[in-house]
Amino acid sequence: METSNGWYQVRIELEKALDRVFDLKPEALFEFDSLLSIDEMNLLGFVRNFPHLTCVMCSIDEAQQSSFSKGEISLDKNFRQMGVDSALLPAACYKIYLGLRKQQLERSQVIGCIAKCFRRETKALDAYRAMNFTMKEFVCLGSSEDAQRHVETGLARIERAMEQLDIPFSCETASDPFFDSSGALATMSKLMPTKREIMFKGHAVASVNVHRNYFGDKFDIRFRDKPISTSCVAFGMERWLAMFRETFDTPQRTLQRLSAVS
């Protein structure tokens, strides 16, 4: 998705505005790359729960490279002789949990992160929906009370920002698109909803998510001698730009409105 003609500056200022809203120190902010090892992707459990959304980075099989260089064959949708080298990151916060494996945290904390993420889409692509997108997240690691408080205050901060921007929105309970809706995690998600989305004209532009101790248990991250609880507040940056285009029309008007967000 291209960001140009002044909208790139809006993208930069949007990130600054979100950092102001969540008031984190510079050392708590991270930018991650978009690659995961195959083992890491399997360990996360993403492929098991969302195989239909999974994206990987492939390379042409060595035996076929000469044929490509001679122009004898070219890439098409039916070409299958490739090796999977890496997985592509589906959510920015995953890098945090992978980096804290087998650690004992001494205090609860909130970390801000941003990364290019990838999910396979079968729905029509548009200004709000793409296979690669920029995800900005604010992640809490601590007790279950810390995690719940983070999403509640995060939701209040988003609502305040939308009101400062004077953009109409709604908040809806949502669920992740599990491949097997009868699986254990999908069933738990239905029984105890943990995701809410901020909606603009039918598009989810932000979400708040409670993971309970899922990542703490999976990656042996502990806090007060228990698996840590986590939650996150997530923003789709390109979706916000699309919302701004639709609402304010020009980068100049958008920048004026963003300056009021605190």
C-alpha positions in Angstrom: 0.0 0.0 0.0 1.6 3.3 -1.1 1.8 6.3 1.2 2.7 9.4 -0.7 1.7 13.0 -1.6 2.0 14.3 2.0 0.3 11.3 3.6 3.7 9.9 4.6 4.2 12.9 6.9 0.7 12.1 8.3 1.9 8.6 9.0 4.9 9.9 10.9 2.8 12.3 12.9 0.2 9.7 13.6 2.8 7.5 15.2 4.1 10.4 17.3 0.5 11.2 18.4 -0.1 7.6 19.5 3.1 7.7 21.5 1.9 10.9 23.2 -1.4 9.3 24.0 0.3 6.3 25.7 3.1 8.3 27.2 5.9 5.8 27.1 9.6 6.6 27.6 11.8 6.3 24.4 13.5 3.1 25.8 10.1 1.4 25.9 9.6 1.8 22.1 10.7 -0.7 19.5 10.6 -1.3 15.8 10.8 -4.9 14.7 11.6 -6.7 11.4 9.0 -8.8 9.7 10.7 -12.3 9.7 10.2 -15.2 12.0 12.0 -18.6 11.9 9.8 -21.5 11.0 10.3 -22.9 14.6 9.2 -19.5 16.1 6.1 -19.4 13.9 5.2 -22.9 15.0 5.9 -22.1 18.6 3.5 -19.2 18.5 0.7 -21.4 17.5 -0.4 -19.0 14.8 -0.3 -21.6 12.0 -2.3 -24.1 13.9 -5.1 -21.5 14.7 -4.9 -19.4 11.5 -3.4 -21.5 8.6 -5.6 -19.5 6.2 -3.9 -16.3 7.2 -0.3 -17.5 7.4 2.3 -16.0 5.0 5.8 -17.3 4.5 8.9 -16.1 2.6 10.0 -18.6 -0.1 13.0 -19.0 -2.4 13.3 -20.7 -5.8 14.6 -24.2 -5.6 18.3 -24.3 -6.6 17.6 -26.9 -9.3 15.3 -24.4 -11.1 17.4 -21.3 -10.8 19.3 -21.9 -14.1 16.1 -22.2 -16.0 14.9 -18.9 -14.6 18.1 -17.1 -15.5 17.9 -18.4 -19.1 14.3 -17.2 -19.4 13.1 -20.8 -20.0 10.5 -20.5 -17.3 9.0 -17.6 -15.2 7.0 -17.3 -12.1 3.3 -18.0 -12.2 0.7 -19.1 -9.7 1.2 -22.7 -10.4 5.0 -22.8 -9.8 5.6 -25.0 -6.7 9.3 -25.7 -6.6 10.2 -23.4 -3.7 11.6 -23.7 -0.3 10.1 -22.0 2.8 12.9 -20.0 4.3 11.0 -17.9 6.9 7.6 -17.0 8.2 6.3 -13.5 7.9 5.3 -11.7 11.0 1.4 -11.6 11.5 1.4 -9.3 14.6 4.0 -6.9 16.0 3.7 -8.0 19.6 4.8 -11.6 18.9 8.4 -10.4 18.8 8.1 -9.2 22.4 7.1 -12.6 23.7 9.7 -14.4 21.7 12.4 -12.0 23.1 11.3 -12.7 26.7 11.4 -16.5 26.6 12.2 -18.1 29.9 12.5 -14.8 31.7 11.3 -13.7 35.2 10.1 -10.1 35.1 10.6 -8.1 38.2 7.9 -5.5 37.4 4.9 -5.1 35.2 5.6 -3.0 32.1 4.1 -1.5 28.9 6.1 -1.7 25.6 5.3 0.1 22.4 6.2 -1.6 19.1 5.7 -1.3 15.4 6.3 -3.6 12.5 5.2 -4.5 9.0 2.9 -7.5 9.3 1.5 -10.0 6.8 -1.7 -11.9 6.6 -3.2 -13.7 3.6 -6.5 -12.1 2.6 -9.2 -13.7 0.6 -11.5 -10.7 0.8 -11.2 -7.9 -1.7 -8.3 -5.6 -1.0 -9.0 -1.9 -0.6 -7.7 1.2 1.2 -8.5 -0.5 4.6 -7.5 -4.1 3.8 -4.1 -5.3 2.5 -1.9 -8.4 2.8 0.9 -6.3 4.3 0.3 -3.5 6.7 1.9 -1.6 9.5 0.8 -2.5 13.0 1.5 -0.3 16.0 0.9 -1.9 19.4 1.1 -1.1 23.1 1.6 -4.3 25.0 1.2 -4.8 28.8 3.1 -7.6 30.6 2.2 -8.2 34.3 -0.5 -9.5 36.5 -4.0 -10.3 35.2 -5.2 -7.0 36.9 -2.4 -5.1 35.0 -3.4 -6.6 31.7 -7.1 -5.8 32.2 -6.4 -2.3 33.4 -4.2 -1.7 30.3 -7.0 -2.5 27.9 -9.6 -0.4 29.8 -7.3 2.6 29.9 -6.2 2.0 26.3 -9.8 1.9 25.2 -10.5 5.2 27.0 -7.4 6.8 25.4 -8.6 5.7 21.9 -12.0 7.1 22.6 -10.6 10.4 23.8 -8.3 10.6 20.7 -11.3 9.9 18.3 -13.3 12.6 20.1 -10.4 15.1 19.8 -10.2 14.3 16.1 -14.0 14.6 15.9 -14.4 11.3 14.1 -17.5 9.2 14.7 -16.8 5.7 15.9 -18.3 2.7 17.7 -16.9 0.0 19.9 -17.8 -3.6 19.2 -17.0 -7.0 20.7 -15.1 -9.1 18.2 -13.4 -12.4 17.8 -10.4 -13.6 15.8 -11.1 -15.5 12.6 -10.0 -19.0 13.8 -9.7 -21.6 11.0 -11.4 -24.2 13.3 -14.2 -22.5 15.1 -14.7 -25.6 17.2 -11.1 -25.6 18.5 -10.3 -25.0 22.2 -9.0 -21.4 21.8 -11.9 -20.5 19.5 -14.4 -21.9 21.9 -12.9 -20.1 24.8 -12.9 -16.9 22.8 -16.7 -17.3 22.2 -17.4 -18.1 25.8 -15.2 -15.3 27.3 -14.8 -12.6 24.6 -11.4 -10.9 25.0 -11.3 -8.6 21.9 -13.0 -5.3 21.2 -12.6 -3.2 18.1 -13.0 0.5 17.4 -15.1 0.8 14.2 -15.2 3.5 11.6 -17.9 3.0 8.9 -17.7 -0.7 9.2 -13.9 -0.9 9.3 -11.9 -1.9 12.4 -9.2 0.7 12.9 -8.0 -0.3 16.3 -8.5 -3.1 18.8 -7.9 -4.0 22.5 -7.0 -7.6 23.2 -6.6 -9.6 26.5 -4.5 -12.7 26.0 -4.7 -13.9 29.7 -1.6 -16.0 30.5 -1.5 -17.6 27.0 1.9 -16.2 26.0 3.3 -16.3 29.5 2.6 -20.0 29.7 3.7 -20.8 26.2 7.0 -19.0 26.5 7.7 -19.5 30.2 7.6 -15.8 30.9 6.9 -15.3 34.6 5.9 -12.5 37.0 5.5 -13.1 40.7 6.2 -16.8 40.2 3.2 -17.2 37.8 3.0 -17.2 34.0 2.7 -13.5 33.0 -0.6 -12.1 31.7 -0.5 -9.9 28.6 -2.8 -7.6 26.7 -2.4 -5.2 23.8 -3.9 -2.1 22.2 -3.3 -2.4 18.4 -3.6 0.1 15.6 -3.6 -0.5 11.8 -1.7 2.5 10.6 -2.8 2.3 7.0 -6.4 2.0 8.1 -6.1 5.2 10.1 -4.7 6.9 7.0 -7.7 5.7 5.0 -10.0 7.0 7.7 -8.2 10.4 7.6 -8.5 10.6 3.8 -12.2 9.9 4.0 -12.8 12.3 6.9 -10.4 15.2 6.3 -9.6 14.8 2.6 -6.1 16.4 2.6 -2.8 15.8 4.5 -2.8 19.4 5.6 -6.2 19.3 7.3 -5.3 15.9 8.9 -2.0 17.3 10.4 -3.9 20.2 11.9 -6.3 17.8 13.6 -3.6 15.4 14.7 -1.8 18.2 16.5 -4.7 18.4 19.0 -4.4 14.7 20.0 -2.9 14.2 23.4 
